[in-house]
Amino acid sequence: MQSIHQQVLDIIQNFKRGSIFFPEEFDHLGNNDFVRKALSRICKEGTIIRISRGVYLYPIIDKELGILYPSVDNIAQAISKRDKSRIIPTGLFALNSLGLSTHKC
């Protein structure tokens, strides 16, 4: 039987580089406190990056550029998918998207 830490690490290493993920994806492993402690340790080891509270990244690491972070849009889309919600553009962003304005957002 593997430790929770090793099980979490094995799952993460099967993710595609650049994946954004959440602790809830490990609920099937059991106790949330153990999963969160494992994620914290894996962050300290440098395998993953904590983007925000409860939002983690399995980073793409370029030899020349270093860590490639996802765009804000990619993070927002991942959170939207997790929460089963939609992101609806408003204001100038919506006008630009529709081609009704040339103002910069």
Buried (B, 14 or more C-beta within 10 A) or exposed (E): EEEBBEBBBEBBEEBEEEBBBBBEBBEEBEEEEBBBBBBEEBBEEEBBBBBEEBBBBBBBEEEEEEEEBBEEEEBEBBBEEBEEEEEEEEEEEEBBEEEEBEEEE
